[in-house]
Amino acid sequence: MKKKNLLAIGMVFVLSLTLILSGCGNGSSSSDSSSSSENSSSSSASLSGKITIGGSTALQPLAAQAAKEFMEKNPDVQIEVQGGGSGTGLSEAQAGNFDIGMSDVFAESKSNIDAKSLKDYQVAVVGMTAAVNPKAGVKNLSKEDLQKVFTGKVKNWKEVGGKDQKITLVNRPDGSGTRATFDQFALDNKTPAEGITQDSTNTVKKIISETPGAVGYMALSYFTANDTSVTKLSIDGVEATDDNVASGEFPVWAYEHMYTKGEPSKLVKAFLDFMMSDAVQTKDVPAQGYLSVKNMKVQRDAEGKQTDK
C-alpha cells in the first residue's frame, strides 16, 4: 500500500514538472515570436505624411495618376497635385512651398531660379504640338507657315490651305514651360502675336474646341483617343507621335522634370523612386500619353541641343 502511494505521488510530481517545463518553453517561444513580429513590423513600417506637388500642367495628369497609385499602396500618405505652370513649379519648389516642383523646362532656363539649389529628376518625356479647332480645315502645316500663324503674319486659315476662317490664337502665359518649349522648338524663338492667354492646358483645349478658327498648343497627353474636339497638327508632314518624338524626327518635345529643393525627404524620395519604377514607366507613362526617358533615342541638354544617346 505504501509503495502504491509513493508511486502515485512520484507520477504526480513528474507530471507537474513536465507541465511547468512545458509552460516555460511556451513562454520563451511566445516572447521570441513577439520580438520577431515587432522587428518585422518595424522593418516594413508604412510610409506616412503629406507631399505637395505643383507646377507644369503638362505633367499634371501623370503625376496625379502616380500619386493615386502611391496612396493606394501607402494609405497613410496624402499627396496633393496642382498645376500653375512650370515657372510656378520651379519658384515654389525653390521657396520650399512645394515638396516637388513640376517643370517642362530645365531650371537653368529661368533667370529667377537658382538651379544649383534644386535637384533634377527627369521622370518622362512629353511631345507637344499645335491644337486646332476642327473647323479650321487644317491637319498639317510647314514649320514656316506655323510660325506665320503664331506670329500673326497669317490671319486667316485659307492663307495656309484651310477654310475661310479667322485665326484666333490661344497662348499660355510667359511662365509656362509648355509655351517655352513650343516657342523654342516650333517657333524657333520667334515672338508669338497677342491672343487669348490661359494658365491651364485644360482651359486652352476647351477654348480651342469651342472657338472656330482657334489654335493653340498642348502636350500630346491631352490628345486622347477618340477625342475629336481638337485636331492634332503635324509639322512638315511629320506626325506628332511617340515614335517620331523618340527618334528625334518630331522636334517639339521636352523632358518632364520633378525638382526638389536639395535632397528630398525619405517620403518624397520614395515617391520619386516610384515614378521611375516599371509600374509607372511601362504602364502609366504611355497610358497617359508620355514617353519613358528610357525609350528615347536622342537627348537634350539645358541649352536645347539635341544629340543621339
Secondary structure, 3 states (H helix, E strand, C coil): CHHHHHHHHHHHHHHHHHHHHHHHHHHHHHHHHHHHHHHHHHHCCCCCEEEEEEECCCCHHHHHHHHHHHHHHCCCEEEEEEEECHHHHHHHHHHCCCCEEEECCCHHHCCCCCHHHEEEEEEEEEEEEEEECHHHCCCEECHHHHHHHHCCCCCEHHHHCCCCCECEEEECCCCCHHHHHHHHHCCCCCCCCCCEECCCHHHHHHHHHHCCCEEEEEEHHHCCCCCCCCEECEECCECCCHHHHHHCCCCCEEEEEEEEECCCCHHHHHHHHHHCCHHHHHHHHHHCCCECHHHCCEEECCCCCEEEC
